[in-house]
């Protein structure tokens, strides 16, 4: 999942996405224990996606923008 796609989602949609990812992680861990998991990298991908969603939620909480603002400085000569 791309970070830019997550930034376009609302707070409620991000919460739903986080819940879905946690359910998927639980399912993958269960498959790992029972020996049914064929793609071990999927665990890492889901963990990273959870971290991305949490980061975006935290940024929204503090109203941090991804855009940097630059001031124009007038230099008097």
C-alpha positions as CSV (number, residue, x, y, z in Angstrom):
1,X,0.0,0.0,0.0
2,X,1.3,3.4,-1.0
3,X,1.6,6.2,1.6
4,X,0.0,8.7,-0.8
5,X,-3.0,6.5,-1.1
6,X,-3.3,6.4,2.7
7,X,-3.0,10.2,3.0
8,X,-6.1,10.6,0.8
9,X,-8.3,8.5,3.1
10,X,-10.4,10.0,5.9
11,X,-9.9,9.4,9.6
12,X,-12.7,6.8,9.6
13,X,-11.4,5.0,6.6
14,X,-8.0,4.8,8.1
15,X,-9.4,3.3,11.3
16,X,-11.3,0.7,9.2
17,X,-8.1,0.0,7.2
18,X,-6.1,-0.4,10.5
19,X,-8.7,-2.8,11.8
20,X,-8.7,-4.9,8.6
21,X,-4.9,-5.0,8.6
22,X,-4.8,-6.2,12.2
23,X,-7.4,-8.9,11.4
24,X,-5.2,-10.0,8.4
25,X,-2.1,-10.1,10.6
26,X,-3.9,-12.3,13.1
27,X,-4.9,-14.6,10.3
28,X,-1.4,-14.8,9.0
29,X,0.0,-15.5,12.4
30,X,-2.5,-18.3,12.9
31,X,-1.5,-19.7,9.5
32,X,2.2,-19.5,10.5
33,X,1.6,-21.5,13.7
34,X,-0.4,-24.2,11.9
35,X,2.1,-24.5,9.1
36,X,-0.3,-23.3,6.3
37,X,1.5,-20.0,5.5
38,X,3.2,-20.2,2.1
39,X,4.4,-16.5,1.8
40,X,6.3,-15.4,4.9
41,X,7.0,-12.0,3.4
42,X,3.3,-11.2,3.7
43,X,3.7,-10.9,7.4
44,X,6.3,-8.2,7.0
45,X,4.2,-6.4,4.4
46,X,1.1,-6.3,6.7
47,X,3.2,-5.1,9.6
48,X,4.7,-2.3,7.5
49,X,1.2,-1.3,6.3
50,X,0.0,-1.2,9.9
51,X,2.9,1.1,10.8
52,X,2.1,3.3,7.8
53,X,-1.5,3.7,8.8
54,X,-0.6,4.5,12.4
55,X,1.9,7.0,11.2
56,X,-0.7,8.8,9.0
57,X,-3.2,8.8,11.9
58,X,-0.6,10.3,14.2
59,X,0.3,12.9,11.6
60,X,-3.4,13.8,11.2
61,X,-3.7,14.1,15.0
62,X,-0.9,16.6,15.1
63,X,-1.9,18.2,11.8
64,X,1.5,17.6,10.3
65,X,1.6,18.3,6.6
66,X,3.8,16.4,4.2
67,X,4.4,19.7,2.3
68,X,7.2,21.9,3.5
69,X,6.6,25.6,3.5
70,X,9.3,28.0,2.4
71,X,9.5,31.6,3.2
72,X,10.7,34.1,0.8
73,X,13.4,36.2,2.3
74,X,13.9,39.8,1.1
75,X,17.5,40.8,1.3
76,X,18.1,44.5,1.2
77,X,21.2,45.6,-0.4
